[in-house]
Amino acid sequence: MIVILPTLLMAQDSARAILHNGGGALLNGNPAPNSSAIFLHDLVQTQKGNGAKIDADGSTVTVQPDTIVQFEGDELVLDHGGLQLNTSRGMRVRVNCMTVIPLTQEWTRYDVTDVDGRMMVVAHQNDVKIHYQGAAARPSKKAGFSDVTVHQGEQGTREEGCGTPAKPAGVAAVAQDILDNPWAIGAGSVAIGTLTCWALCRGDEPVSPSKP
């Protein structure tokens, strides 16, 4: 019991935090009180013009206005908006298939912003790494799956698409889009049917009569 109890207490501490509502914040879709305990999978949403703060064990997070974020203990899942982190426990931020990870257990201060499908990371104190899920299996830099280190004083920007292949460009792509369009397919079928009927209905009458 002496060994197990401290371990359980540490696990509980890492799985909860305190949300300080700066005004207008929602907790799991409901108006949040001025201060409230939050637990795993809780969803925090701030409104335009109002922010919030999350105090966890060894980490402080400023939630920017117009932000949606899910609390996952030592990880925050950012859906939209911006976060400012100051952590000595290596708190991470995940955006889609990318995770921003502090590279030291010393105090690390960094920002993560995700707006319009683009993630920007700014390292203010100590370095962080942008880790792509599956980067070890697909190390090609051309594919955009390799991990990237953002050094102190620098910033990194990455598309949120996570390597989703872009649609082909050019005339061939436009032609392919037209061919794949169900409206175009339907119009083509009607045109073929009309021409066929016209030809059959004329019977034996020649296509180009000899008399004007």
C-alpha positions in Angstrom: 0.0 0.0 0.0 2.9 2.4 0.8 4.2 1.9 -2.8 0.9 1.8 -4.6 -0.9 4.8 -3.0 1.6 7.5 -4.0 1.5 6.1 -7.6 -2.3 6.3 -7.7 -2.2 9.9 -6.3 0.3 10.9 -9.0 -1.9 9.4 -11.7 -4.9 11.2 -10.5 -3.0 14.5 -10.3 -1.8 14.1 -14.0 -5.4 13.3 -15.1 -6.9 16.5 -13.8 -6.4 20.3 -13.8 -8.1 23.5 -12.9 -9.8 25.7 -15.6 -9.9 29.4 -14.9 -12.6 31.0 -17.0 -11.7 34.4 -18.3 -15.3 35.0 -19.4 -17.6 33.2 -21.8 -15.7 29.8 -21.8 -17.7 26.6 -22.2 -16.8 23.3 -20.5 -18.2 20.3 -22.4 -20.7 22.6 -24.1 -22.0 24.2 -20.9 -21.0 27.6 -19.4 -18.0 27.1 -17.2 -17.8 28.6 -13.7 -15.0 31.0 -12.8 -12.9 28.0 -11.6 -13.6 24.4 -12.2 -11.8 21.0 -12.1 -11.4 19.4 -15.4 -10.6 15.7 -16.1 -9.6 13.5 -19.0 -11.5 14.0 -22.2 -13.1 17.3 -21.0 -13.6 19.8 -23.8 -12.9 23.5 -23.3 -14.1 26.2 -25.8 -13.4 29.9 -25.6 -15.4 32.6 -27.4 -14.1 35.5 -29.4 -12.6 38.2 -27.2 -12.3 35.9 -24.1 -9.6 33.4 -23.1 -9.1 31.0 -20.3 -6.2 29.3 -18.4 -5.6 25.7 -17.5 -3.4 24.9 -14.4 -2.1 21.4 -14.4 0.6 19.7 -12.4 3.8 21.4 -13.6 2.1 23.1 -16.6 0.2 26.3 -17.2 -1.7 26.7 -20.4 -3.2 30.0 -21.7 -6.2 29.2 -24.0 -6.5 31.9 -26.6 -9.9 33.3 -27.6 -11.9 31.4 -30.2 -10.2 28.1 -29.4 -11.4 24.5 -29.0 -9.2 22.1 -27.0 -9.6 18.7 -25.3 -7.8 17.9 -22.1 -6.0 14.5 -22.1 -3.8 14.8 -19.0 -0.2 15.3 -20.3 -1.5 16.0 -23.8 -3.9 18.7 -25.2 -5.8 18.0 -28.4 -6.2 21.3 -30.3 -9.1 21.4 -32.7 -8.9 25.1 -33.6 -7.3 28.3 -32.2 -4.2 28.9 -30.1 -2.4 27.7 -27.0 0.5 29.1 -25.0 2.2 26.6 -22.8 4.7 26.8 -20.0 5.6 23.3 -18.8 8.2 21.4 -16.8 6.4 18.1 -17.3 6.7 17.8 -21.1 3.0 18.6 -21.8 2.3 18.0 -25.5 -0.1 19.4 -28.0 -1.7 17.3 -30.8 -3.1 18.6 -34.0 -4.5 16.0 -36.2 -1.6 13.5 -36.9 1.1 15.9 -35.6 2.2 16.2 -32.0 4.4 19.0 -30.6 6.7 17.6 -27.9 9.1 19.4 -25.6 12.6 18.0 -25.9 13.5 18.5 -22.2 11.9 18.2 -18.8 13.1 21.7 -18.0 10.7 24.6 -18.2 9.7 24.9 -21.8 7.6 27.7 -23.2 6.0 27.4 -26.6 2.9 28.4 -28.6 0.8 26.3 -30.9 -1.7 27.9 -33.3 -4.0 26.0 -35.7 -6.1 28.2 -38.0 -7.4 27.5 -41.5 -5.7 24.1 -41.8 -2.2 25.4 -40.9 -0.3 24.8 -37.7 2.3 27.2 -36.5 4.7 26.5 -33.6 6.8 29.1 -31.8 9.5 28.0 -29.3 10.2 30.7 -26.8 12.2 28.7 -24.2 14.0 25.5 -25.0 13.4 23.3 -28.1 10.3 21.4 -29.2 9.7 18.7 -31.8 6.9 18.4 -34.3 6.4 14.6 -34.5 4.3 13.1 -37.3 2.4 9.9 -36.5 4.1 7.1 -38.5 7.2 9.2 -39.3 9.5 6.3 -38.5 7.8 4.1 -41.0 7.7 6.9 -43.7 10.9 8.9 -43.2 10.8 10.6 -46.6 11.2 14.3 -46.3 9.6 14.8 -49.7 6.4 13.3 -48.4 6.5 15.7 -45.4 6.4 13.0 -42.8 9.8 13.5 -41.2 10.0 15.0 -37.6 11.0 18.6 -37.4 12.8 20.3 -34.5 11.8 23.9 -33.7 14.7 25.5 -31.8 14.4 28.2 -29.2 13.7 31.5 -30.8 12.4 29.9 -34.0 9.1 29.1 -35.4 7.8 26.3 -37.7 4.7 26.1 -39.9 3.2 22.9 -41.2 0.1 22.1 -43.2 -2.5 20.1 -41.3 -3.2 17.8 -44.2 -0.7 15.2 -42.9 0.5 14.1 -46.4 -2.9 13.8 -48.0 -2.1 13.7 -51.7 -3.2 16.8 -53.5 -5.6 16.6 -56.5 -3.7 16.6 -59.9 -3.6 20.0 -61.5 -3.8 21.0 -65.1 -6.0 20.2 -68.1 -6.0 16.5 -67.5 -7.3 17.0 -64.0 -10.1 19.3 -65.2 -11.1 16.7 -67.8 -11.0 13.9 -65.2 -13.2 16.0 -62.9 -15.7 16.4 -65.7 -15.7 12.7 -66.5 -16.2 11.9 -62.9 -19.0 14.3 -62.4 -22.4 12.5 -62.2 -24.2 15.4 -63.9 -21.8 15.2 -66.9 -22.3 11.4 -67.1 -26.0 11.8 -67.1 -26.0 14.5 -69.7 -23.8 12.3 -71.9 -26.2 9.4 -71.6 -29.1 11.6 -72.6 -27.3 12.9 -75.6 -26.4 9.5 -76.8 -29.9 8.2 -76.3 -31.3 11.2 -78.3 -29.0 10.7 -81.2 -29.8 7.0 -81.3 -33.5 7.6 -81.3 -33.2 10.2 -84.0 -31.3 7.8 -86.3 -33.7 4.9 -85.8 -36.9 7.0 -86.2 -35.8 8.2 -89.6 -36.1 4.7 -90.9 -34.8 4.2 -94.5 -34.8 8.0 -95.2 -31.2 8.8 -96.3 -29.3 11.1 -94.0 -28.5 13.5 -96.9 -31.5 13.6 -99.3 -30.7 14.0 -103.0 -33.4 16.7 -103.5 -33.1 20.0 -101.7 
